[in-house]
Amino acid sequence: MEMEQFHIDFERSGGLTGASSRIEIKSKDLDSGEAEALKELIDRSGFFEAFAHRSEFLGMPDQFRYQITIEHMGKKRTLELSDGNMPDLIRPLVNYLVGEARKKRRSRG
């Protein structure tokens, strides 16, 4: 059975240098094992569930800001988070996406 397709747009900005990194991931472009692992990270994060946070900097200078948009099964949701307000459940997903954005940047440079 074919896995449900999903699409992720991710951007990280801010930090000490104010640099920005972006990545777009389409499940159809991943091998099946990687797509399944990423789908599990999305499911475990509770991305489509009720939590919603405003991206406030909470007095933490130089923190990163993250914008994540995921489209899956007819649903689309965008979350804007920062280091200071990120729920623990979503952190593994963000860490994965940051790592993928770094790989993409290194492969271009």
N, C-alpha and C positions, 0 to 999 in steps of 0.2 A: 504494500500500500504506500502510495506517495505521501510524503510529509506535507502538512499544511505550509503554505508559503508565507514568509514575512519579509518586511522591509524595514530597515533601521537607518535613520539619519542621526548622527551624533556630532556634537561640537563641544569642545572644551576650550574655554578662554579664561583670561585673567592670569593669576599667579604673579610672581615677582617681575617677570618680563612683559606680561600682558600679551604673550603670544597666543595664537589660536590654532587649534588643529581640528580637522573635520574628517569624518569617514562616513561612507554610505555602504551598507551591507545588505545584499539581497540573498535570501536563503537559497535561491536557485543557482547562485554562483559558488556556493560552498559544497564541499563533499558531504555526503549524508551524515557521517559521524560528527563533523564540525557543526553542521546545521542543527542536529539533534541536541548537541551539548549547549549551543547558544539558545535554542528554544527552551531548554530546561532552566538556564539562567534567567530568562525572561519570566517563565512561570514562577520560579522560586522568589523572584524579586517582588511579586505582587504589583507589577507595573500597571496593569489595567484595573486594579482594585481601587478602593475608595480614598486612599491617602492622597493628600494634595498639600504641597508646601509652597509657600512663596519663597522666591529666591532672595533671601535677605542675607546681608553679610555679617550680621550679628557681632559687629565690632572686631571681626577678624580680618586684618588687612592682608592683601596679597593672596587671598584664597582663590581657588578655581571655581568657575561657574560652568555648569553642564546643561546643555539642552539636548534632550533625547526625544525623538519622535519615532514611534513604532506603529506600523500598520500590520494587522494580523486578523484574519477571519472577519473582514468587514468592519473592524474597529480601528480607529486611529486615535492616538493620544500623544500629546507632547507634555513633557515635564521639564521644568526649569529648576535646577537644584544648585546648591553650592556646597562646599565642604562642610559648612557650619550647619546645614539643615538636612543633610542627606540621611534618609532612614538606613539603618544597618542592613536591612533586607536587600536593598538595591545596590549596595556598595560592590558586591562581587560582579554584577553586570557592568557597572561603570568601570571597574578595574579592567575587565576584559576589553571593553571598548577603547579605553585609553591605550592599552597594549597594542590593539590592532591599529589604532591611529599612528602610534609610534612606528610600527613595522612599515606601514604605508609610507610615512615620511622618510624613513631610512632607505627604502627601496627606490624612492625618487631621487634622493640626494646622493 
